[in-house]
Amino acid sequence: MPKKIMMLGGNYFQMTAVLAAKRLGYHVIDVDYLPDNPAHQYADEYYNISTIEKEKVLAKARELQIDGIVSYASDISAPTAAYVAEAMGLPTNPYESVMIMTHKDLFRAFLRENGFPMPQGGGFTDFFEALSFFRKIKKPAMVKPIDASGSKGVNKVFTEEEFRAAYSEAMSYSISKHIIIEEFIQRVGYQIDGDAFMADGKIVFWGICDQHHDIECSLYAPIGHSYPPTQDPATQEKARALVERLLNLLHMHMGAYNVEYIVGEDGEVYIMEIGPRNGGNLITDAIFASTEIDLAEYTCMQAVGDDVSSLYQKEPVRCASSYILHSTKDGIFKEVKIDPVIEKSVVKCGILVKPGEEVKKFRNGSFGLGAMVITFDDPEEMCEKIDNMNKYIKVITE
């Protein structure tokens, strides 16, 4: 009898995990509030339940007697996965710790309480309290919703007028109507954004990537993640030790983590986010194209209690990057033109819009039009091309 695994979410990026679970021979149960999401077609069963309704998900999980549950590439449903697993005695990290990690205000407070390098900041639900704090701190400042992903509602602001607009936008993306404000840190080099994997309280795979942006569209919404990173090994080890210390303080002992950090001009490593789940934007797929290590499979195996001791830090056999297809302007989608130089190296591609559909300029992750994984010969070529991909991949609108 195959083990039953419940997958929370069924969009294009979460399809990676559904397919991994099927390859492993598990009975896959997909849960999502959108019946047309593409991953459902590969699952053995699908149920139309919102992934944030934890009691309803738990009831269905008990009814079906699942062996494991996964929130793949989603912070929003990660607490539900932990809640259900705890209630049913399945492999999981602590629910309370997952809640801290998926709420920016709680996470930053935890970082400060435990002595991690942090900019001055605070969480707010009231506009006038937030404005008063903004007036006191150094400018520019970052304004973000505490519980949104994909760089939704994230803005860098200098003036009170900009702050008012940023506050409203951040609130519009926050489920709990709660934002954070913090001083801006000027980074050196790329922002880092990738996946670490933990077993028995130790990081056994460190898959961090360089994060890339299209400066024509947004300085904060990533359009690519390239592996291996160009950051020097000593800084990577410093960051890895910080992340492992943080995870141990939170009593996290297993699973994939989407890690984001920067190095400031002062040389400090600043942890920006750690999501208790695999990264989105095909990060896991890019790591697999580079190393042939399938972190999605290991996530599924660990969730149902199967042995993951075969996972190790393997050197890349090639360079690979994810890339988010996007438009640099509002319009009606016509087609995607890919330069032959890039086309021959594309190993995965999904276009999620059809000709004639309205598209928007890429302002955050919700405006992506599809995604690709592309391989390269060396890190320098990879970074140059991803940073200038509008020369090679053109989204044609009218």
C-alpha positions as CSV (number, residue, x, y, z in Angstrom):
1,M,0.0,0.0,0.0
2,P,1.7,3.3,-1.1
3,K,2.1,6.0,1.5
4,K,-0.4,8.9,1.3
5,I,1.1,12.4,1.1
6,M,-1.0,15.6,1.1
7,M,0.4,18.5,-0.9
8,L,-0.9,22.0,0.0
9,G,-1.2,24.0,-3.2
10,G,-1.3,23.2,-6.9
11,N,0.0,26.1,-8.9
12,Y,2.7,25.7,-11.6
13,F,5.6,26.2,-9.2
14,Q,4.1,23.7,-6.7
15,M,3.8,21.1,-9.5
16,T,7.5,20.3,-9.0
17,A,6.7,18.6,-5.6
18,V,3.5,16.8,-6.9
19,L,5.5,15.3,-9.7
20,A,8.3,14.4,-7.3
21,A,5.9,12.6,-5.0
22,K,4.5,10.7,-7.9
23,R,7.9,9.6,-9.0
24,L,8.5,8.2,-5.5
25,G,5.4,6.1,-5.8
26,Y,3.3,7.9,-3.2
27,H,-0.4,8.3,-3.3
28,V,-0.7,12.1,-3.8
29,I,-3.6,14.2,-2.4
30,D,-3.6,17.8,-3.6
31,V,-5.4,20.5,-1.6
32,D,-6.1,24.0,-3.0
33,Y,-8.9,26.5,-3.2
34,L,-8.4,26.9,-7.0
35,P,-9.9,24.0,-8.9
36,D,-8.1,24.9,-12.2
37,N,-4.5,24.9,-10.8
38,P,-2.3,22.7,-13.0
39,A,-0.8,20.4,-10.4
40,H,-4.2,18.7,-9.7
41,Q,-4.0,16.8,-13.0
42,Y,-1.0,14.8,-11.7
43,A,-2.4,14.0,-8.2
44,D,-4.4,10.9,-7.4
45,E,-7.0,13.0,-5.5
46,Y,-7.8,16.7,-5.3
47,Y,-9.9,18.6,-2.7
48,N,-11.1,22.1,-3.1
49,I,-10.1,23.5,0.4
50,S,-8.2,26.7,1.2
51,T,-4.8,25.8,2.5
52,I,-5.0,28.4,5.3
53,E,-8.1,26.8,6.7
54,K,-6.2,24.5,9.0
55,E,-9.1,22.8,10.8
56,K,-10.7,21.8,7.5
57,V,-7.4,20.5,6.1
58,L,-6.9,18.6,9.4
59,A,-10.3,17.0,9.1
60,K,-9.7,15.9,5.5
61,A,-6.2,14.6,6.5
62,R,-7.7,12.5,9.3
63,E,-10.4,11.2,7.1
64,L,-7.9,10.1,4.5
65,Q,-5.3,8.9,7.1
66,I,-2.4,10.6,5.4
67,D,1.3,9.6,6.2
68,G,2.7,13.1,5.6
69,I,1.9,16.7,4.5
70,V,4.0,19.2,2.6
71,S,3.6,23.0,2.0
72,Y,5.8,23.4,-1.0
73,A,7.0,26.9,-2.1
74,S,4.4,28.6,0.1
75,D,4.8,30.4,3.4
76,I,1.0,30.9,3.7
77,S,0.2,27.2,4.0
78,A,3.4,26.2,6.0
79,P,1.6,26.8,9.4
80,T,-1.2,24.6,8.2
81,A,1.2,21.8,7.3
82,A,2.9,22.0,10.7
83,Y,-0.5,22.2,12.5
84,V,-1.9,19.1,10.8
85,A,1.3,17.1,11.2
86,E,1.6,17.9,14.9
87,A,-2.1,16.9,15.5
88,M,-1.6,13.6,13.7
89,G,1.9,12.8,15.0
90,L,3.5,13.0,11.6
91,P,7.1,14.3,10.9
92,T,7.2,18.0,11.3
93,N,8.8,21.0,12.9
94,P,7.1,22.9,15.8
95,Y,4.0,24.7,14.8
96,E,4.9,27.7,17.0
97,S,8.3,28.0,15.3
98,V,6.8,27.8,11.9
99,M,4.4,30.7,12.8
100,I,7.4,32.8,13.9
101,M,9.2,32.1,10.6
102,T,6.2,33.0,8.4
103,H,5.4,36.3,10.1
104,K,8.0,39.0,9.5
105,D,7.3,40.9,12.7
106,L,7.7,37.8,14.9
107,F,10.7,36.6,12.9
108,R,12.5,39.9,13.2
109,A,11.7,40.2,16.9
110,F,13.2,36.7,17.4
111,L,16.3,37.7,15.5
112,R,16.8,40.8,17.7
113,E,16.2,38.9,21.0
114,N,18.8,36.4,20.0
115,G,21.5,38.8,19.0
116,F,21.5,38.5,15.2
117,P,22.5,41.5,13.1
118,M,19.4,43.5,12.3
119,P,18.4,46.9,11.1
120,Q,16.2,49.1,13.4
121,G,12.5,48.3,12.7
122,G,9.1,47.5,14.1
123,G,5.7,46.0,13.3
124,F,2.5,48.1,13.0
125,T,-1.2,47.8,12.5
126,D,-2.0,51.5,13.0
127,F,-1.1,54.1,10.3
128,F,-0.3,57.0,12.7
129,E,1.9,54.8,14.9
130,A,3.7,53.6,11.8
131,L,4.2,57.1,10.5
132,S,5.6,58.3,13.9
133,F,8.1,55.5,13.8
134,F,9.0,56.2,10.2
135,R,9.8,59.8,11.1
136,K,12.3,58.7,13.8
137,I,14.4,56.2,11.8
138,K,17.1,56.8,9.2
139,K,15.9,57.1,5.6
140,P,15.4,55.3,3.3
141,A,13.2,52.7,5.0
142,M,11.6,49.5,3.8
143,V,7.9,48.9,4.2
144,K,6.6,45.3,3.8
145,P,3.5,43.3,4.7
146,I,4.3,40.7,7.5
147,D,2.6,37.8,5.8
148,A,3.0,38.1,2.0
149,S,5.6,36.5,-0.4
150,G,6.8,37.2,-3.9
151,S,7.9,40.7,-2.9
152,K,4.3,41.8,-2.9
153,G,3.8,45.2,-1.2
154,V,7.5,45.8,-0.7
155,N,8.7,49.3,-1.2
156,K,11.7,51.5,-0.4
157,V,10.6,55.0,0.8
158,F,12.4,58.3,1.4
159,T,9.5,60.7,2.1
160,E,6.3,60.8,4.0
161,E,4.3,61.1,0.8
162,E,6.0,57.8,-0.5
163,F,5.4,56.3,2.9
164,R,1.7,56.8,2.8
165,A,1.4,55.1,-0.6
166,A,3.7,52.3,0.5
167,Y,1.8,51.7,3.7
168,S,-1.5,51.4,1.8
169,E,0.1,48.9,-0.7
170,A,1.6,46.8,2.0
171,M,-1.7,46.6,3.9
172,S,-3.5,45.6,0.7
173,Y,-1.2,42.5,0.5
174,S,-1.3,41.6,4.2
175,I,-3.8,38.9,5.3
176,S,-3.6,40.1,8.9
177,K,-3.4,43.8,8.1
178,H,0.0,44.1,9.7
179,I,3.2,45.6,8.3
180,I,6.8,46.1,9.2
181,I,9.0,49.1,8.7
182,E,12.8,48.9,8.9
183,E,15.9,50.9,8.0
184,F,17.3,50.1,4.6
185,I,20.7,48.2,4.5
186,Q,22.9,48.8,1.4
187,R,24.0,45.4,0.3
188,V,27.3,44.4,-1.3
189,G,27.0,41.9,-4.2
190,Y,23.9,40.0,-5.0
191,Q,21.2,39.3,-2.5
192,I,21.2,35.6,-1.7
193,D,18.1,33.5,-2.1
194,G,18.2,29.7,-2.2
195,D,17.4,26.4,-0.4
196,A,19.0,24.7,2.5
197,F,17.9,21.3,3.7
198,M,18.1,20.0,7.3
199,A,18.1,16.5,8.7
200,D,18.6,15.7,12.4
201,G,19.2,19.3,13.3
202,K,22.0,19.8,10.8
203,I,22.1,21.5,7.4
204,V,23.1,18.7,5.1
205,F,22.6,20.7,1.8
206,W,23.4,24.4,1.3
207,G,21.8,25.4,-2.1
208,I,22.0,29.2,-2.0
209,C,21.7,31.1,-5.3
210,D,22.4,34.6,-6.5
211,Q,19.1,36.5,-6.8
212,H,18.6,38.6,-10.0
213,H,16.3,41.5,-10.8
214,D,15.0,43.4,-13.8
215,I,15.7,47.0,-12.8
216,E,13.3,48.3,-15.5
217,C,10.5,46.7,-13.4
218,S,11.3,46.1,-9.8
219,L,14.4,46.3,-7.5
220,Y,12.8,43.7,-5.1
221,A,10.9,41.1,-7.1
222,P,13.3,38.5,-8.3
223,I,13.3,37.4,-12.0
224,G,16.0,34.7,-11.6
225,H,18.0,32.6,-9.2
226,S,21.4,31.2,-10.4
227,Y,23.4,28.3,-9.0
228,P,26.1,28.1,-8.0
229,P,26.4,31.5,-6.4
230,T,29.3,33.8,-7.0
231,Q,29.7,34.7,-3.3
232,D,33.0,33.8,-1.7
233,P,33.1,30.5,0.3
234,A,34.1,32.2,3.6
235,T,31.0,34.4,3.6
236,Q,28.8,31.5,2.6
237,E,30.1,29.5,5.6
238,K,29.5,32.5,7.9
239,A,25.9,32.7,6.7
240,R,25.4,28.9,6.9
241,A,26.5,28.9,10.5
242,L,24.2,31.8,11.4
243,V,21.2,30.1,9.7
244,E,21.9,26.8,11.4
245,R,22.2,28.5,14.8
246,L,18.9,30.3,14.2
247,L,17.1,27.1,13.1
248,N,18.4,25.3,16.2
249,L,17.2,28.1,18.5
250,L,13.7,27.6,16.9
251,H,14.0,23.8,17.4
252,M,13.7,23.2,13.7
253,H,15.3,19.9,12.9
254,M,14.1,18.8,9.5
255,G,13.0,20.0,6.0
256,A,13.8,22.5,3.3
257,Y,14.2,26.2,4.0
258,N,14.1,29.1,1.6
259,V,17.0,31.3,2.9
260,E,17.4,35.0,2.0
261,Y,20.2,37.1,3.2
262,I,22.4,40.0,2.2
263,V,25.9,41.2,3.2
264,G,26.0,44.8,4.3
265,E,28.7,47.4,3.6
266,D,29.8,46.7,7.2
267,G,30.6,43.1,6.3
268,E,27.8,41.7,8.4
269,V,25.5,39.0,7.2
270,Y,21.8,40.1,7.6
271,I,19.2,37.4,7.4
272,M,16.2,38.8,5.6
273,E,13.8,35.8,5.5
274,I,13.9,32.1,6.2
275,G,10.8,30.3,4.8
276,P,10.1,26.9,6.4
277,R,9.6,25.3,2.9
278,N,11.3,24.9,-0.5
279,G,11.8,28.1,-2.5
280,G,9.4,29.1,-5.3
281,N,10.3,30.4,-8.7
282,L,11.7,27.0,-9.7
283,I,14.7,27.3,-7.4
284,T,14.6,23.6,-6.6
285,D,14.4,22.8,-10.3
286,A,17.5,25.0,-11.0
287,I,19.5,23.3,-8.3
288,F,18.5,19.9,-9.7
289,A,19.6,21.1,-13.2
290,S,22.9,22.1,-11.7
291,T,23.7,19.3,-9.2
292,E,21.2,16.5,-10.1
293,I,20.1,16.6,-6.5
294,D,16.3,16.6,-6.3
295,L,15.4,18.5,-3.1
296,A,11.7,18.2,-3.9
297,E,12.0,14.4,-3.6
298,Y,13.8,14.7,-0.4
299,T,11.1,17.0,1.0
300,C,8.5,14.4,0.2
301,M,10.5,11.5,1.5
302,Q,11.1,13.2,4.8
303,A,7.5,14.3,5.2
304,V,6.3,10.6,5.2
305,G,9.2,9.4,7.4
306,D,11.3,7.8,4.8
307,D,15.1,7.8,5.0
308,V,16.9,10.9,3.6
309,S,20.5,10.0,4.6
310,S,21.5,9.7,0.9
311,L,21.4,13.5,0.6
312,Y,24.8,15.2,0.6
313,Q,26.5,18.4,-0.6
314,K,27.2,17.6,-4.2
315,E,29.3,19.9,-6.4
316,P,27.5,21.3,-9.4
317,V,28.0,19.6,-12.7
318,R,26.8,22.6,-14.6
319,C,25.5,26.1,-14.0
320,A,21.8,26.7,-14.0
321,S,19.3,29.5,-13.3
322,S,15.6,29.8,-13.0
323,Y,14.0,32.7,-14.9
324,I,10.6,34.3,-14.5
325,L,9.0,35.4,-17.8
326,H,7.6,38.8,-17.4
327,S,6.5,41.9,-19.3
328,T,8.2,45.3,-18.9
329,K,4.9,47.1,-19.6
330,D,1.2,46.7,-19.4
331,G,-0.5,45.4,-22.5
332,I,-2.1,42.5,-24.3
333,F,0.1,39.4,-24.6
334,K,1.1,38.4,-28.0
335,E,4.1,36.0,-27.8
336,V,7.5,35.2,-26.3
337,K,10.6,35.5,-28.5
338,I,13.7,33.6,-27.4
339,D,17.1,34.2,-28.9
340,P,18.6,30.9,-30.2
341,V,21.6,31.5,-28.0
342,I,19.4,31.0,-25.0
343,E,16.8,28.6,-26.5
344,K,19.3,25.8,-26.9
345,S,20.0,25.8,-23.2
346,V,16.4,25.9,-21.9
347,V,15.7,22.7,-20.0
348,K,12.3,23.6,-18.6
349,C,9.7,26.1,-19.8
350,G,6.1,27.0,-18.8
351,I,4.2,29.9,-20.3
352,L,1.2,30.6,-18.1
353,V,-0.6,33.2,-20.3
354,K,-2.3,32.9,-23.7
355,P,-2.2,35.3,-26.7
356,G,-4.9,38.0,-26.2
357,E,-4.8,38.0,-22.4
358,E,-4.0,41.2,-20.5
359,V,-0.6,41.4,-18.8
360,K,0.9,43.8,-16.4
361,K,4.4,45.2,-15.9
362,F,6.3,43.0,-13.5
363,R,5.9,44.7,-10.1
364,N,5.9,41.6,-7.9
365,G,5.8,37.9,-8.1
366,S,2.0,37.8,-8.9
367,F,2.7,39.4,-12.3
368,G,4.9,36.6,-13.6
369,L,3.9,35.1,-17.0
370,G,5.7,31.8,-16.8
371,A,9.1,30.4,-15.8
372,M,12.1,28.6,-17.2
373,V,15.3,26.8,-16.2
374,I,18.3,27.6,-18.3
375,T,21.8,26.1,-18.2
376,F,25.1,27.9,-18.8
377,D,28.8,27.1,-19.1
378,D,30.1,29.2,-16.2
379,P,28.8,31.5,-13.4
380,E,30.1,34.7,-15.1
381,E,28.2,34.0,-18.3
382,M,25.2,33.0,-16.4
383,C,25.0,36.2,-14.3
384,E,25.7,38.4,-17.3
385,K,22.9,36.9,-19.3
386,I,20.3,36.7,-16.5
387,D,21.0,40.3,-15.5
388,N,20.5,41.3,-19.1
389,M,17.9,38.7,-20.2
390,N,15.6,41.3,-21.9
391,K,18.2,41.2,-24.7
392,Y,17.6,37.5,-25.2
393,I,14.0,36.9,-24.1
394,K,11.3,39.3,-25.2
395,V,7.7,39.3,-24.1
396,I,5.8,40.9,-27.0
397,T,2.7,42.9,-26.1
398,E,0.4,45.1,-28.1
